[in-house]
């Protein structure tokens, strides 16, 4: 038996296999006796939360002794950090380093039991948020005293709130003595402007520091019209949108910045110029156009910084920028060219729109081939066949003097055919079936 054991050990060492053993981790709440649920997590299990027990099962020694336990089987050799959260989701090791233990063969050393310190006395603290913009429909407070978990605030005359619907959001909580930081968020994310607010709950129950905050009022909004030329881009069937960090400032709406499928643009004049008007406070903003909900997740790909019209967004791309600071009147922005720093006039100076580039396209629908009758046979022509996502699937080039060009079916489906010539550009729908 000894020989076999040594052989196994030698084989494990030669193949790099590590020993495994069971580890029981405990969270001791005998100082406070106020936890109703505890979950343990650590580096040994990828920080996945696992319920601990105080019922005498699952590795727990004694039921209802306020020592919560959980047994992990087959933990490999190594040194691991770990910690725990309670029923509120609050991190129980806040303010100190994570607990740490080491597994070496059958030996487990280090901190496998964490004792929750006796809580300091608490005192009532009332936090208030004045929404001077009168827009918020949801406000939550997050702070170090709650291990940065979110606590909903109220503007409904309950839970310590003085008056319903007065745009003053309130949260009343018992807070331990000590120094704390906090901030607020709404349904879109972090809302506090500037550094975290700080305050102290003193031993006599008084509070010093900041326990209130005002969301700034918006200045008088102006109507801003966004415009973009899509003459050489297929507009996705899901629509064309504009999004940016101005959306949170739109008057009368609670929108999240950079929501990509909310502000849909339209081409009322059928001139390939898509527009959208929104009323928001003047300021400096970044934005992009998004061609379709799913087909253009990152928006325009153009390097606007190279062209002198954009800002590095820190994510490997660039955003368009507008500075409307100080404006008091409605404004109509220049007509941008999609995915380019060029404007509409610059784009049109190089491509003259001419609806007579194509005289006819037949048959339509087509089963295999289609013919294009060019309006000006003295010009050369380039024909691009694109799917509805805008991807070019076939290209045909026809020299000067060609009156009719023939193109073949790339596959089943609906396609848009774009014809370019020295005299202009035209787009027509071509339906192809098997």
C-alpha positions as CSV (number, residue, x, y, z in Angstrom):
1,X,0.0,0.0,0.0
2,X,2.8,2.4,0.9
3,X,4.5,1.6,-2.4
4,X,1.3,2.3,-4.3
5,X,0.7,5.6,-2.4
6,X,4.3,6.8,-3.2
7,X,3.8,5.8,-6.9
8,X,0.6,7.9,-7.0
9,X,2.3,10.9,-5.4
10,X,5.2,10.6,-7.8
11,X,2.8,10.4,-10.7
12,X,0.9,13.5,-9.5
13,X,4.1,15.4,-9.1
14,X,5.3,14.4,-12.6
15,X,2.1,15.3,-14.3
16,X,1.5,18.6,-12.5
17,X,-1.6,17.3,-10.7
18,X,-2.4,19.2,-7.5
19,X,-4.1,17.8,-4.4
20,X,-7.6,18.7,-3.5
21,X,-9.3,18.9,-0.1
22,X,-12.6,20.1,1.5
23,X,-12.8,23.6,3.0
24,X,-15.4,24.9,5.4
25,X,-15.8,28.6,5.6
26,X,-17.6,30.3,8.4
27,X,-19.0,33.8,9.0
28,X,-19.5,34.6,12.7
29,X,-22.3,37.0,13.5
30,X,-22.4,36.4,17.3
31,X,-21.5,40.0,18.0
32,X,-24.7,41.3,16.3
33,X,-27.1,38.4,15.7
34,X,-29.0,40.2,13.1
35,X,-28.3,38.4,9.8
36,X,-31.1,36.5,8.1
37,X,-29.0,35.3,5.1
38,X,-25.3,35.1,4.2
39,X,-23.6,34.2,1.0
40,X,-19.9,33.3,0.6
41,X,-17.8,33.8,-2.5
42,X,-14.1,33.7,-3.3
43,X,-11.3,33.2,-5.8
44,X,-11.6,29.5,-5.4
45,X,-15.0,29.4,-7.2
46,X,-14.7,32.4,-9.5
47,X,-16.4,34.7,-6.9
48,X,-19.8,33.0,-7.4
49,X,-22.1,33.5,-4.4
50,X,-23.0,30.3,-2.4
51,X,-25.5,30.3,0.4
52,X,-24.1,29.6,3.9
53,X,-26.2,27.9,6.6
54,X,-27.0,28.3,10.3
55,X,-29.3,25.3,10.5
56,X,-26.9,22.5,11.4
57,X,-26.6,21.2,7.8
58,X,-24.3,21.6,4.9
59,X,-21.2,21.8,7.0
60,X,-22.8,24.0,9.8
61,X,-21.9,22.6,13.2
62,X,-24.7,24.0,15.4
63,X,-28.1,25.3,14.3
64,X,-29.0,28.9,15.2
65,X,-25.7,29.8,16.9
66,X,-25.2,32.8,14.4
67,X,-22.2,31.1,12.9
68,X,-23.0,30.7,9.2
69,X,-21.1,27.9,7.4
70,X,-20.7,26.4,4.0
71,X,-18.5,23.5,2.9
72,X,-16.6,23.5,-0.4
73,X,-15.4,20.2,-1.7
74,X,-12.3,19.5,-3.7
75,X,-10.5,22.8,-3.4
76,X,-7.2,22.6,-5.2
77,X,-3.9,23.6,-3.7
78,X,-3.4,27.4,-3.7
79,X,-4.0,30.6,-1.7
80,X,-7.4,32.2,-2.1
81,X,-9.2,35.4,-1.0
82,X,-12.8,35.3,0.0
83,X,-15.6,37.3,1.6
84,X,-19.4,37.4,2.1
85,X,-22.5,39.4,1.7
86,X,-25.6,39.6,3.8
87,X,-29.4,39.7,3.0
88,X,-29.0,43.3,1.8
89,X,-26.2,42.4,-0.6
90,X,-23.8,44.5,1.4
91,X,-20.2,43.4,1.5
92,X,-19.4,42.2,5.0
93,X,-15.7,42.8,4.8
94,X,-16.0,46.5,3.9
95,X,-13.2,48.6,5.3
96,X,-10.7,45.7,5.6
97,X,-8.8,43.3,3.4
98,X,-10.5,40.2,2.0
99,X,-10.1,37.1,4.1
100,X,-7.5,34.6,2.9
101,X,-6.7,30.9,3.3
102,X,-4.2,28.4,1.8
103,X,-4.7,24.8,0.8
104,X,-1.6,22.6,0.7
105,X,-2.5,18.9,0.3
106,X,-4.8,18.0,3.2
107,X,-3.7,21.1,5.1
108,X,-5.9,24.3,5.3
109,X,-4.4,27.3,7.0
110,X,-5.3,31.0,7.2
111,X,-8.6,32.8,7.8
112,X,-11.4,30.3,7.3
113,X,-13.7,32.1,9.8
114,X,-14.6,35.7,9.5
115,X,-16.0,37.4,12.6
116,X,-18.3,40.3,11.9
117,X,-17.3,43.2,14.2
118,X,-19.8,44.5,16.7
119,X,-21.8,47.2,15.0
120,X,-21.4,50.8,16.2
121,X,-24.5,52.6,17.5
122,X,-26.8,53.9,14.8
123,X,-28.6,57.2,14.5
124,X,-31.4,58.4,12.1
125,X,-30.2,60.3,9.1
126,X,-32.5,61.9,6.5
127,X,-31.1,62.4,3.0
128,X,-32.8,64.7,0.5
129,X,-32.4,65.3,-3.2
130,X,-34.0,68.4,-4.7
131,X,-34.7,67.8,-8.4
132,X,-34.6,71.4,-9.7
133,X,-35.0,70.1,-13.2
134,X,-38.3,68.4,-12.3
135,X,-37.7,65.4,-14.5
136,X,-36.7,62.5,-12.3
137,X,-39.1,59.5,-12.1
138,X,-36.7,57.3,-10.1
139,X,-33.8,58.2,-7.7
140,X,-31.7,55.8,-5.7
141,X,-29.0,56.6,-3.1
142,X,-25.7,54.6,-3.0
143,X,-23.1,55.0,-0.3
144,X,-20.3,53.4,1.6
145,X,-22.6,53.0,4.6
146,X,-24.6,50.5,2.5
147,X,-21.6,48.9,0.9
148,X,-22.6,50.9,-2.2
149,X,-25.8,48.9,-2.7
150,X,-28.7,51.1,-4.0
151,X,-31.4,52.3,-1.7
152,X,-34.6,53.7,-3.4
153,X,-35.6,57.3,-2.4
154,X,-39.2,58.5,-2.2
155,X,-41.2,61.4,-3.4
156,X,-44.7,60.0,-2.6
157,X,-45.2,61.3,0.9
158,X,-44.2,58.0,2.5
159,X,-41.0,56.6,4.2
160,X,-40.1,59.9,5.7
161,X,-40.9,62.0,2.6
162,X,-42.7,65.2,3.6
163,X,-44.8,65.9,0.5
164,X,-45.7,63.8,-2.5
165,X,-44.8,65.1,-5.9
166,X,-42.8,68.1,-4.8
167,X,-39.6,66.9,-6.6
168,X,-37.8,66.5,-3.3
169,X,-36.7,62.9,-2.9
170,X,-36.1,61.5,0.6
171,X,-34.4,58.6,2.3
172,X,-34.5,58.1,6.0
173,X,-32.1,55.4,7.4
174,X,-30.4,54.5,10.7
175,X,-26.7,55.0,10.0
176,X,-23.7,53.8,12.1
177,X,-21.5,56.3,13.7
178,X,-18.5,57.1,11.4
179,X,-17.4,58.8,8.2
180,X,-19.2,58.0,5.0
181,X,-19.5,58.8,1.3
182,X,-22.5,58.7,-1.0
183,X,-24.0,59.7,-4.4
184,X,-27.2,59.1,-6.4
185,X,-28.3,57.4,-9.6
186,X,-31.5,57.3,-11.7
187,X,-32.7,54.6,-14.2
188,X,-29.9,55.7,-16.5
189,X,-27.0,55.4,-14.1
190,X,-24.9,57.7,-12.0
191,X,-26.5,61.2,-11.6
192,X,-24.2,63.0,-9.1
193,X,-22.2,65.8,-10.7
194,X,-18.7,66.2,-9.1
195,X,-17.0,64.2,-6.3
196,X,-18.9,62.0,-3.9
197,X,-20.7,63.7,-1.0
198,X,-19.2,63.2,2.4
199,X,-20.7,63.3,5.9
200,X,-20.1,62.1,9.5
201,X,-22.5,60.6,12.0
202,X,-21.2,61.7,15.4
203,X,-21.4,59.8,18.7
204,X,-24.0,62.3,20.0
205,X,-26.3,61.5,17.0
206,X,-25.7,64.7,15.2
207,X,-24.7,64.7,11.5
208,X,-22.1,67.0,9.9
209,X,-21.3,67.3,6.2
210,X,-23.4,66.8,3.1
211,X,-26.7,64.9,3.4
212,X,-28.5,66.8,0.7
213,X,-27.9,67.5,-3.0
214,X,-29.7,69.5,-5.7
215,X,-30.0,68.2,-9.3
216,X,-29.3,71.4,-11.3
217,X,-32.2,73.0,-13.1
218,X,-32.1,73.0,-16.9
219,X,-31.7,76.3,-18.7
220,X,-34.4,77.3,-21.2
221,X,-34.4,74.6,-23.9
222,X,-34.0,75.4,-27.6
223,X,-35.1,73.3,-30.5
224,X,-32.1,71.6,-32.2
225,X,-32.6,70.0,-35.6
226,X,-30.2,67.2,-36.5
227,X,-29.7,66.4,-40.2
228,X,-27.7,63.8,-42.1
229,X,-27.4,62.9,-45.8
230,X,-27.8,59.2,-46.6
231,X,-27.6,59.5,-50.4
232,X,-24.9,56.9,-50.7
233,X,-25.9,54.6,-47.8
234,X,-28.8,52.1,-47.6
235,X,-30.9,53.0,-44.6
236,X,-31.6,50.0,-42.5
237,X,-35.2,48.7,-42.4
238,X,-35.1,49.2,-38.6
239,X,-34.6,52.9,-39.1
240,X,-32.0,55.7,-38.7
241,X,-31.4,57.1,-35.3
242,X,-29.4,59.8,-33.6
243,X,-28.0,59.3,-30.0
244,X,-25.6,61.1,-27.7
245,X,-25.1,62.6,-24.3
246,X,-27.7,65.3,-25.0
247,X,-30.6,62.9,-24.5
248,X,-30.7,63.3,-20.7
249,X,-31.3,67.0,-21.2
250,X,-34.2,66.7,-23.6
251,X,-37.1,68.8,-22.2
252,X,-40.1,66.9,-20.9
253,X,-38.7,63.4,-21.4
254,X,-36.7,61.0,-19.2
255,X,-34.3,59.5,-21.7
256,X,-31.0,57.8,-21.0
257,X,-27.9,59.1,-22.9
258,X,-26.7,57.1,-25.8
259,X,-30.0,55.0,-26.1
260,X,-29.5,54.0,-29.8
261,X,-33.1,53.2,-30.9
262,X,-35.2,56.0,-29.4
263,X,-34.8,59.2,-31.5
264,X,-35.7,58.0,-35.0
265,X,-35.0,60.3,-37.9
266,X,-37.2,60.7,-41.0
267,X,-36.9,61.8,-44.6
268,X,-40.1,63.7,-45.1
269,X,-39.0,65.4,-48.3
270,X,-37.6,62.2,-49.9
271,X,-34.3,63.9,-50.6
272,X,-32.1,61.5,-48.7
273,X,-31.7,64.1,-45.9
274,X,-33.0,62.6,-42.6
275,X,-34.0,65.0,-39.8
276,X,-35.0,65.0,-36.1
277,X,-35.8,67.9,-33.9
278,X,-35.4,67.8,-30.1
279,X,-35.6,70.5,-27.4
280,X,-32.9,70.5,-24.8
281,X,-30.7,72.9,-22.8
282,X,-27.8,74.6,-24.6
283,X,-24.4,73.1,-23.9
284,X,-21.5,71.1,-25.4
285,X,-22.5,67.5,-26.5
286,X,-21.3,64.4,-28.3
287,X,-23.4,62.3,-30.6
288,X,-23.5,59.8,-33.5
289,X,-26.0,58.6,-36.1
290,X,-27.0,54.9,-35.8
291,X,-28.2,53.1,-39.0
292,X,-30.6,50.4,-37.6
293,X,-31.1,49.0,-34.2
294,X,-29.0,45.9,-34.7
295,X,-27.0,46.6,-37.9
296,X,-24.9,49.4,-36.5
297,X,-24.4,48.9,-32.8
298,X,-21.4,51.2,-32.6
299,X,-22.7,53.9,-34.8
300,X,-20.7,55.5,-37.6
301,X,-17.3,54.0,-38.0
302,X,-15.7,57.1,-39.5
303,X,-12.5,58.6,-37.9
304,X,-14.0,62.0,-37.3
305,X,-10.9,63.1,-35.4
306,X,-8.8,62.7,-38.5
307,X,-11.2,64.9,-40.4
308,X,-11.3,67.5,-37.7
309,X,-14.9,67.0,-36.6
310,X,-14.8,64.6,-33.7
311,X,-13.8,63.6,-30.3
312,X,-12.0,60.5,-29.0
313,X,-14.6,58.6,-27.0
314,X,-12.1,56.5,-25.1
315,X,-13.5,53.3,-26.6
316,X,-11.4,53.1,-29.8
317,X,-13.7,55.4,-31.8
318,X,-14.7,58.9,-32.2
319,X,-17.9,60.9,-31.7
320,X,-19.3,64.0,-33.4
321,X,-19.4,67.1,-31.3
322,X,-21.6,70.2,-31.2
323,X,-21.2,73.2,-28.9
324,X,-24.5,75.0,-28.4
325,X,-23.4,76.8,-25.2
326,X,-24.9,80.3,-24.8
327,X,-27.5,79.9,-27.5
328,X,-30.9,81.3,-26.9
329,X,-32.6,80.6,-30.2
330,X,-33.6,77.5,-32.1
331,X,-30.8,76.1,-34.3
332,X,-30.7,73.9,-37.4
333,X,-27.4,72.0,-37.6
334,X,-25.5,71.6,-40.9
335,X,-26.3,68.5,-43.0
336,X,-23.7,65.9,-42.1
337,X,-22.7,63.1,-44.4
338,X,-23.2,59.7,-42.8
339,X,-19.9,58.1,-41.6
340,X,-17.8,61.0,-42.8
341,X,-16.5,64.4,-41.8
342,X,-17.9,65.9,-45.0
343,X,-21.1,67.9,-45.0
344,X,-24.0,67.6,-47.5
345,X,-22.6,70.3,-49.8
346,X,-19.2,68.7,-50.0
347,X,-20.7,65.3,-50.6
348,X,-23.0,66.5,-53.3
349,X,-20.2,68.5,-55.1
350,X,-18.5,65.2,-55.9
351,X,-21.7,63.2,-56.7
352,X,-24.5,64.9,-58.7
353,X,-27.9,63.4,-58.1
354,X,-29.5,62.4,-61.4
355,X,-32.6,60.3,-61.4
356,X,-32.2,59.7,-65.1
357,X,-29.0,57.6,-64.8
358,X,-31.3,54.6,-65.3
359,X,-34.1,54.6,-67.8
360,X,-35.4,51.2,-67.0
361,X,-34.6,48.0,-65.0
362,X,-36.3,44.8,-66.2
363,X,-37.6,42.3,-65.5
364,X,-38.6,43.2,-61.9
365,X,-39.0,40.9,-60.2
366,X,-36.3,38.7,-61.9
367,X,-35.7,35.0,-61.7
368,X,-32.0,34.9,-62.7
369,X,-30.8,37.9,-64.7
370,X,-31.9,41.6,-64.9
371,X,-31.2,44.2,-67.5
372,X,-30.4,47.9,-66.8
373,X,-31.1,50.4,-69.5
374,X,-28.7,53.4,-69.0
375,X,-30.0,56.9,-69.7
376,X,-26.6,58.1,-71.0
377,X,-24.7,55.5,-73.0
378,X,-21.8,57.9,-73.5
379,X,-21.0,57.5,-69.7
380,X,-19.3,54.6,-68.0
381,X,-21.2,52.9,-65.2
382,X,-20.5,51.0,-62.1
383,X,-23.4,48.9,-60.7
384,X,-23.4,47.7,-57.0
385,X,-25.8,45.0,-55.8
386,X,-26.4,45.3,-52.0
387,X,-28.4,43.4,-49.5
388,X,-30.8,45.1,-47.1
389,X,-28.0,45.5,-44.5
390,X,-26.0,47.6,-46.9
391,X,-23.4,44.9,-47.7
392,X,-22.2,44.9,-51.3
393,X,-22.6,41.4,-52.7
394,X,-21.7,42.0,-56.4
395,X,-20.2,44.8,-58.5
396,X,-20.5,45.2,-62.3
397,X,-18.5,47.8,-64.4
398,X,-19.7,48.9,-67.9
399,X,-17.6,50.9,-70.2
400,X,-18.6,54.1,-72.1
401,X,-20.9,53.3,-75.1
402,X,-22.8,50.5,-73.2
403,X,-26.6,51.1,-73.5
404,X,-27.7,48.0,-71.6
405,X,-26.0,46.1,-68.8
406,X,-27.0,42.7,-67.5
407,X,-26.5,41.6,-63.9
408,X,-27.0,38.1,-62.4
409,X,-28.8,36.9,-59.3
410,X,-26.4,36.7,-56.4
411,X,-28.9,34.7,-54.2
412,X,-32.5,34.7,-53.2
413,X,-33.9,37.8,-51.5
414,X,-34.5,41.5,-51.9
415,X,-31.7,43.7,-53.1
416,X,-31.0,47.4,-53.8
417,X,-29.1,48.2,-56.9
418,X,-27.0,51.4,-57.0
419,X,-25.8,52.7,-60.3
420,X,-23.0,55.2,-60.5
421,X,-21.9,57.0,-63.6
422,X,-19.8,60.0,-64.5
423,X,-23.1,62.0,-64.6
424,X,-24.6,61.0,-61.3
425,X,-26.1,58.3,-59.2
426,X,-29.4,56.4,-59.0
427,X,-30.8,53.7,-56.7
428,X,-33.6,51.2,-57.6
429,X,-35.1,48.2,-55.9
430,X,-34.6,44.8,-57.5
431,X,-36.5,41.8,-56.3
432,X,-34.9,38.5,-57.1
433,X,-36.5,35.0,-56.6
434,X,-35.3,31.5,-57.1
